[in-house]
């Protein structure tokens, strides 16, 4: 049933439904206004209100809008049908079958400069780390965060550093901007992040990024391993399985021709 668009709430719901159903990831205000038969000024006002709560987000460097990560987070909590989660879970289960270590799906919100874990597949080891799902957490620390930040565009990373206090999560967290930038360059060049104890004391993290159809990083898959069980000689095997996992997810959500931008 079409939402009631004769009141502000109905118009906002109609706009969100239209964003979900359109094939375009980002659209301009006039295009939205025409599609929903409203004035550009009204469309812009509603977009502003939805952007304030993170349900829509403005494309970096343009006046175009798309759905925000907060919309997907709330939808995930309500329906457990977040598309990227469904695309990721099958590949994550295969990954855990191969390496028997816990796999996490992390998603990033460009407006908030924060991330959250949207899904997990646990290993069958008695010693393993559990994380809270759908809870906003800092992005500047841990493999799961670094594998996202390393693939932001330079303006996005600059905005992140200007807006984020690099407070420690553990004693191993990176809290210096210059040190963080050096580490992100290394992660970008090698295509993955490997950290020890940065987000969870005593845990090793190994993460690789996920990209959308426009080539922008949207999150990553991270393996979390107790340091007492981590064998450095297994890194190559773990990385091969992880990269196979993210490649499968990237093809599902972005298509076989997708290429990352940065």
Secondary structure, 3 states (H helix, E strand, C coil): CCCCCCCHHHHHHHHHHHHHHCCCCCEEHHHHHHHHCCCHHHHHHHHHHHHHCCCEEECCCCCEEEECHHHHHHHHHHHCCCHHHHHHHHHHHHHHHHHCCEEEEEEEECCCCEEEEEEEECCCCCCCCCCCCCCCECCCCCHHHHHHHCCCCHHHHHHHHHHCCCCCCCCCCCCCHHHHHHHHHHHHHHCCEEEECCCCCCEEEEEEEEECCCCCEEEEEEEEEECCCCCHHHHHHHHHHHHHHHHHHHHHHHCCCCCCCC
